[in-house]
Amino acid sequence: MPLDRPTPPPYGAGPEYTLAPPRAEDRLDTLALPLDLRLPPPRPEDRVPGGPWRADDRPLPPRPEERLQGPVALPGHRRPDLRAALTAAGITPEADDAVAVAEISGLGDATVRAVIGWIEAAGRSSWARPHAV
């Protein structure tokens, strides 16, 4: 006989035990709790002043002249682009070239874009490469 499913007693035989009637706290049809379940109101000094929002109460975004000015990206974020342009042009950057690439990538974005454009133009005009189909 499994322990999780005991065999019921034979028909007509009552169990050996008798359950006690449920307590008033355990019954669903009676309310053994206090009738007023609300918390007391907060003290006046603890209240947060509030009310409906007005259009002039909301904070406005900063004006362009008040916004923080500064670099958005790191200075060497163009270094992988320079290495890729050199490799695509057929120039394998060596250890000595790393210093030059780092110096060029530290220049402004417009300057780095121009240098990459020059490298790509020189690579296109120097030798013909087969194109993948």
N, C-alpha and C positions, 0 to 999 in steps of 0.2 A: 504494500500500500504506500503510494508516494506521499511525502509529508506536505507537499503543497496542495494536494487535493485529497482530503480525508474522505473516507466512505461515509455517506449519510447514514443516520440511524434507520432501522427498519420502519416500515409504515406503521404509524400508530404509536410508536415509542417516542417519548419526549426526551429532550436532552437532560443531562444530569445537572446542568447549571441553569440558573435563571439570571437574566440581565436586570440590573437595577434600572429604574426609570431615569430618563435623562434629567440632568440638572437644568435649572432655569437659564443659566448662562449658555448652555449648549443647545438649547432649543431655538429654532429659527422663528417660531411664531411669537415669542416673547422678547421684549427688549429689556435686557438687564443692564444696559448702559445708561448713563445720564442723558437726559433729553436734549440738553444744549451742548452740541459738539463743537461749537465755534470757539475759537481762541479769543481771549480778551483783546480789545483794540490796543494798538501800540501807543506808547506814551507820545504826547505831542512833540517832544524834542526828538523822537526817533523817526518821525514821519519825514518822508522825502517829498519836497515840494514838486508837484507834478500837475499836469493838466494836458489839454490837447495841444499838439504841436502846431505852431504857426509857421508860415513860410519864412519869416525873418528870423526864427529861432534856430533853424538848421544851419550847421556849419557849411560854409562855401569852400569849394576847392581853392587851393592857393593860386594866386595870379602868376603868370609866367615869370615876372621879375622876382617873385618871392620863392619860387621853386629852387631846390638845391641844384647848384651847378657843379658839374664835375664829370669825370670820365665814367662812362657807363660800363665799359668792358676793360679788361686788363690790357696793358700796353703791348704785350706780345701775342695777342690773340690772332694776329695775322701770320704768325710764324709757320703754321702748317700749310697755309695757302701758298706762301713763298716756296716752301720745300716741294709742294705738289707741282707748282708751275715749273720749277727747275727740273724736276724729274720728268715731267711731260715734255719738256723741251730737249730731253736727252742728256742733261747735265746731272751727274750724280753728286750731290753735295758731300764734300769731305769734311773731316774734323776741323780744318782751318776755316772752312766756309761757314761753320756754325756761328762764329763770332760776327761775321758780316751779316748773316741772315738775322741774327738777334738785333743788331744795330738798325737794320732797315725796317724790321717789324716794329720797332719802337717809335718810328716816325708816324706822322699822321695817316689816317686811313686813305685820304686822297693820294698821298705820295706812294703808299704801298700798292694801291690799286694801279697807279701809273706804272710802277716798276713791274708788277705782274703782267700788265698789258704789254710792256716792252719785251719781257721774256717770252711771252706767248707769240708775239709777232716775229721775234727772232727765230723761235723754234719752227714756226710755220714756213718761213722763207729759206731756212738753211738747208733743209733736206726733206724730201717727200717721204711720208710714211704711208704704209698701206692702211686703208680704212676697213674697219670691221663691217660686215654686211649683215 
